[in-house]
Amino acid sequence: MGQNWLQTSLGQLERRVQAVATFVVNPDGRITEVELEKSRGIRSVDLAVQRAILASTPLPKLPYELRGRTVMFKAVFEYPPR
């Protein structure tokens, strides 16, 4: 997911911004139910977060112990990246 985060610049922002998103990973690795949990109200950052998550689907299948389940993840994205 990190390699999909900010492949292009979002321009100059006056301060570091952070967005938090949640998403579900299905047993087959598909990502669904992407939601912004915390937004700074900067549309370009919000869209970049959603694109980075969706561009990462499918992920590898979940570990054997989690097969048959869906798992919710929370990810924190910062711009500019450190």
C-alpha positions as CSV (number, residue, x, y, z in Angstrom):
1,M,0.0,0.0,0.0
2,G,2.9,2.3,0.8
3,Q,4.1,2.1,-2.8
4,N,0.7,3.3,-4.0
5,W,0.7,6.2,-1.6
6,L,1.5,9.5,-3.3
7,Q,3.0,8.4,-6.6
8,T,2.5,12.1,-7.5
9,S,2.9,15.2,-5.4
10,L,-0.2,16.8,-3.9
11,G,1.5,20.2,-4.1
12,Q,2.7,22.4,-1.3
13,L,0.8,22.2,2.0
14,E,1.5,24.6,4.8
15,R,1.7,21.8,7.4
16,R,1.9,18.0,7.7
17,V,-1.5,16.5,7.3
18,Q,-2.7,13.1,8.4
19,A,-5.7,11.0,7.2
20,V,-6.9,7.8,8.8
21,A,-8.8,5.2,6.8
22,T,-10.4,1.9,7.6
23,F,-11.0,-0.9,5.2
24,V,-11.9,-4.6,5.1
25,V,-9.7,-7.3,3.7
26,N,-11.6,-10.4,2.6
27,P,-10.2,-13.9,2.8
28,D,-9.2,-13.8,-0.8
29,G,-7.3,-10.5,-0.3
30,R,-9.9,-8.2,-1.9
31,I,-10.2,-4.8,-0.2
32,T,-13.7,-3.5,0.4
33,E,-15.5,-1.0,2.5
34,V,-12.9,1.8,2.4
35,E,-13.9,4.7,4.6
36,L,-12.1,7.8,5.8
37,E,-12.2,7.8,9.6
38,K,-10.3,11.0,10.0
39,S,-10.0,13.7,7.3
40,R,-8.3,17.1,7.3
41,G,-10.8,18.3,4.8
42,I,-8.3,18.4,1.9
43,R,-10.0,16.6,-0.9
44,S,-6.8,15.8,-2.8
45,V,-5.4,14.1,0.3
46,D,-8.6,12.2,0.9
47,L,-8.7,11.0,-2.7
48,A,-5.1,10.0,-2.7
49,V,-5.7,7.9,0.5
50,Q,-8.6,6.1,-1.1
51,R,-6.7,5.5,-4.4
52,A,-3.7,4.1,-2.5
53,I,-5.9,1.6,-0.7
54,L,-7.9,0.5,-3.7
55,A,-4.8,0.3,-5.9
56,S,-3.5,-2.3,-3.5
57,T,-6.2,-4.8,-4.1
58,P,-5.9,-7.7,-4.1
59,L,-3.5,-8.2,-1.2
60,P,-2.1,-11.7,-0.5
61,K,-4.7,-14.1,0.9
62,L,-5.1,-13.8,4.7
63,P,-3.1,-16.3,6.8
64,Y,-4.6,-19.7,7.3
65,E,-5.7,-18.8,10.9
66,L,-7.9,-16.0,9.5
67,R,-9.3,-17.8,6.4
68,G,-13.0,-17.6,6.2
69,R,-13.1,-14.3,8.0
70,T,-13.0,-10.7,7.0
71,V,-10.5,-8.4,8.8
72,M,-10.8,-4.7,9.3
73,F,-7.7,-2.6,9.2
74,K,-7.0,1.0,10.1
75,A,-4.2,2.8,8.3
76,V,-2.7,6.2,8.9
77,F,-1.4,8.2,5.9
78,E,0.8,11.3,6.3
79,Y,1.6,14.0,3.8
80,P,4.3,14.8,3.1
81,P,5.6,11.3,3.8
82,R,8.5,11.2,6.3
